Amino acid sequence: MLAAPAWAAYLLGVGVYGIALGVVDASTNMQAVAIERQYGRPILPSFHGGWTLGGLLGAGLTLATADLDLSWSALLAVVPVAMAAAAFLPRAESHAFDQAAPADLPGVPWRPILLVGLGMVVFYMVDTAAQTWGAVYLDEVLDAPSRWVALATLPYLAASLVLRLAGDSLVQRYGAVPVLRIGAVVASAGLVVVTTAPTWPVAVLGFTIVGTGISVVAPLSFSAAARIAGGSVERVDAVIARFNQFNYVGGLLGAVLTGVVGQDEPAPGLRDPGGPGARAAAARTVVRGPRRLR
C-alpha cells in the first residue's frame, strides 16, 4: 500500500488492508475471550492494553522515521508473516455445554448483546474523534504550536494504556459494572474539559482524562457479549465476530460526524463559534486565508 506506484494500486492496498484488519481484529478478540474463559478471571482490559501499546509504538516509529521514504515501511510485512507462524489457542472444548448438539442450544440473546454493542459504538465514536481530530482541534481552535498538537493523542493513549493494564485487577476487585460506570463519568467529565478548554494545555488535560475513563469500555464490552452469548466456543466466536462490527460503526460515526461538525463555514464548528478558541481560529482564517478541516 505505502509503496504503491499509482492511486488505483493504493486504493486496492487499502481495501485489502481493511479486510485483513477486520479478520485480525475479530480473531484476536475471539482468542482473548477464549483465554479469559479458561482462566476464569478478567484479562480483556490488559489484552486491549497491548493494542494501545502497539498504537504508541507505531506513533513513535512514525515520528522517528518521518524523514524517510514511505516505501521502506513495506518491510513491516514481516510482522503478519511472523504472526502466522505463532502458536494460538486451539479450538478446545472448554465447557461441558460444548458437548450439546446444535439443535439443543438456546437462541442467542441478541437484544442485550445489541445494548452492550451501543456502548461499543459510543466508545469508538469518542476514540476515533479524539485520535483523528484531536490534533486538528488543538491547531485550528486553540492555536496550539504545531510541534505540540500531537499531545492531543499521546497522553490520551498513555492514560488508556495505564488504565487497561490495571483494568484486570480493578474488575476482579470491584466488578465490571462499577468500573464501567465510574469510567463513563470520568470520560464525560474529560469531554466537558476538552470542549470548554480556554487554552490548549487544558484541552490536553481533558483528552488525558477522556482516555483514563473510556479505555475499559471496549474490552469489558467484549467480555460481556461473550458471557451473554454463552454456550460452545463456536457459538461465542460467531457472536464476537458479529459484535466486532460495532467498533467500525462507531469509528465511522466518530470520524465522519466530527468532520461534518468541524467544517469552518460559516464559522468553526468543533466548539461554540462564540468561544475564545473559535475567535482565535477565525482570526487566523483572516490572516492565512480560508482553511477547512481535513
C-alpha positions, -999 to +999 in steps of 0.1 A: +000+000+000+027+025+010+049+015-019+020+017-044+031+033-077-003+046-086-036+058-070-055+027-081-029+004-065-031+024-033-069+020-031-065-017-037-040-019-010-062+000+014-091-024+006-070-055+012-056-040+044-092-032+057-103-068+051-073-083+067-076-059+097-112-069+102-102-106+102-073-100+127-095-077+148-122-103+152-100-133+156-077-118+182-108-109+203-120-145+199-087-157+212-088-133+242-123-143+251-114-180+249-084-174+271-104-154+296-129-182+297-103-208+305-086-186+331-119-178+348-108-142+355-107-108+337-079-104+311-096-084+283-086-050+297-049-058+297-052-076+264-066-044+248-037-026+266-014-045+242-032-029+213-028+005+229+009-001+234+011-010+197-005+023+189+020+042+210+049+023+194+035+030+160+032+067+167+068+068+180+081+048+150+063+072+126+078+103+144+113+087+144+111+079+107+093+109+094+121+119+071+124+085+054+107+075+022+074+057+029+083+027+008+107+015+035+077+006+057+068-022+034+093-041+055+067-042+082+051-070+061+074-093+081+051-088+111+020-107+098+043-134+084+058-139+118+023-139+135+011-165+110+037-189+125+028-181+161+011-205+185-025-197+191-050-213+215-066-243+197-104-245+195-108-267+225-138-279+244-137-257+275-171-264+289-194-294+292-220-273+273-198-276+243-209-312+240-245-302+233-260-308+199-266-275+179-303-281+180-303-281+218-286-247+221-309-219+230-311-189+207-285-162+211-300-133+232-292-106+207-312-078+224-288-075+254-259-080+232-271-051+210-274-029+241-238-037+250-229-030+214-243+005+217-217+012+244-190+000+219-203+024+193-201+053+217-166+043+228-153+041+192-170+074+183-151+091+211-119+072+205-119+079+167-128+115+172-100+120+198-073+104+177-084+117+143-095+152+151-078+159+184-047+174+169-068+194+144-088+208+173-057+219+191-043+235+160-074+251+145-095+261+175-070+265+204-040+278+183-015+253+198+021+254+184+024+229+156+051+209+174+027+202+203-006+192+185+003+155+188-003+159+226-040+155+218-033+118+211-002+107+230-014+115+266-048+100+256-031+067+246-008+067+276-037+071+300-056+044+282-026+021+284-022+026+322-059+020+329-062-010+307-031-027+322-047-020+357-082-030+344-079-067+351-073-062+389-099-034+391-126-055+376-116-085+397-118-064+428-148-041+422-167-058+394-172-047+358-203-026+363-188-001+389-157+002+368-177+009+337-200+034+355-170+053+370-152+052+337-182+067+319-185+096+344-147+103+342-148+102+304-178+126+303-160+150+326-130+148+303-151+157+272-165+187+291-129+198+298-119+194+262-149+212+247-147+242+271-109+245+274-098+281+272-062+271+262-046+241+245-028+227+276-062+225+294-076+206+263-046+182+265-055+175+302-091+169+290-080+144+264-060+126+291-090+124+314-111+110+285-085+083+278-085+074+315-122+070+317-132+054+284-104+029+280-121+000+297-154+002+277-143-018+247-126-048+265-154-051+291-180-050+263-164-079+245-163-098+278-200-090+284-210-101+249-192-134+254-209-141+287-243-132+274-238-155+244-228-185+265-226-220+251-200-235+229-167-220+217-180-219+182-211-200+192-191-174+212-168-170+183-197-163+160-212-137+184-178-120+189-173-118+151-206-100+147-202-079+178-169-067+164-188-048+137-199-022+164-164-008+166-164+000+129-198+017+131-185+038+160-153+046+141-171+057+110-195+079+130-167+094+151-146+103+121-174+114+098-197+133+122-168+152+138-156+162+104-191+174+094-194+194+126-159+207+122-165+224+089-154+261+093-181+276+071-197+298+081-179+295+115-156+270+132-179+242+145-157+220+166-169+242+195-192+271+202-184+296+174-186+324+200-159+309+223-124+323+226-108+294+208-132+298+178-125+335+177-088+328+175-094+303+147-115+330+129-087+355+133-062+330+118-085+325+089-084+362+081-046+362+083-039+330+065-069+327+042-098+302+042-089+268+056-110+237+060-107+208+085-093+178+067 
